[in-house]
Amino acid sequence: MRRGLRPIRTPEQDTPMTDFAAARKQMVDSQLLPNKVTDARLVEAMGAVPREAFLPQTLRGVAYMDEDLQVAPGRYVIAPMVFARLLQAAAVRDTDAVLDLGCASGYSAAVLAKLASVVVAVEEDAALAGQATANLAATGVENAAVTTAPLHAGYPAQAPYDVIVIEGSVEDVPAALLDQLAEGGRLVAVLAGRGIGKATLYSRKDGVVGHRQLFDAGLPPLPGFAREAGFVF
């Protein structure tokens, strides 16, 4: 009996496909749960949203590493653990309107969309905003919309917001953003300093905005949030 020819295999066929579902579970088990992320809704959301779908093909194999992943010059999908702890501090409710500043390729908006009623995501770069819009549509997200605008200005047309999330480190949070918080609203950001950054929660109560530091964190900087220079004597 004649033996059939052995099929020729390409290098791509010899490379095992990444099991993204297993990698997502590993992210939850090894990065989120051991680092005080206990909000069940948040854990479920991050265990469901396919982070790889919001990354370039070349980065999908490392989608679930605890790292900030660059998706455009100076723009990142931020590390899962810091992102999760910020959202947990924001205590997003299913009735909340959320402003997501610096959504990059849309991953953060997709996670927030599972937690909130509506998400307004903002990007400065029109091409990146278009990519985020396409990614959200491809993953079936219907309650998040992406707009192009300066990040530091927020998006006052849809204010007030119950939650504002700043997706990168900033030197200062402009008063114009805090003015977009609803009564009882929360804003989370990582404030950059001379040393390690500080994750910080701002909240509005009785018309007054206060803030408190949460934990040490380092994130890539967002453009446009430099602290105004003071007087030098």
MOFEN-V224623 format. One record per backbone hydrogen bond with DSSP energy under -1.0 kcal/mol. CO is the residue of the C=O (numbers start at 0). NH is the residue of the N-H. Records with the same first field share a line. If there is no record, write none. Layout:
# MOFEN-V224623
CO = NH  NH
This chain:
# MOFEN-V224623
9 = 13
17 = 19
18 = 22
19 = 23
20 = 24
21 = 25
22 = 26
23 = 27
24 = 28
25 = 29
26 = 30  31
27 = 32
31 = 34  36
35 = 37
38 = 42
39 = 43
40 = 44
41 = 45
42 = 46
44 = 47  48
48 = 50
49 = 52
50 = 53
51 = 54
55 = 58
58 = 61
59 = 62
61 = 64
64 = 66
68 = 76
71 = 74
74 = 70  71
76 = 68
78 = 82
79 = 83
80 = 84
81 = 85
82 = 86
83 = 87
84 = 88
85 = 89
92 = 95
95 = 116  117
96 = 161  162
97 = 119
98 = 164
99 = 121
100 = 166
102 = 105
105 = 109
106 = 110
107 = 111
108 = 112
111 = 114  115
117 = 97
118 = 144
119 = 99
120 = 146
121 = 101  102
122 = 148
124 = 128
125 = 129
126 = 130
127 = 131
128 = 132
129 = 133
130 = 134
131 = 135
132 = 136
133 = 137
134 = 138
135 = 140
136 = 139
142 = 118
144 = 120
146 = 122
150 = 153
154 = 157
155 = 158
160 = 181
161 = 185
162 = 98
163 = 187
164 = 100
165 = 167
168 = 221
169 = 191
173 = 176  177
174 = 178
176 = 179
177 = 180
179 = 160
181 = 184
184 = 203
185 = 163
186 = 201
187 = 165
188 = 199
189 = 169
190 = 197
196 = 216
197 = 190
198 = 213
199 = 188
200 = 211
201 = 186
202 = 209
203 = 183
204 = 207
207 = 204
209 = 202
211 = 200
214 = 198
219 = 168
224 = 171
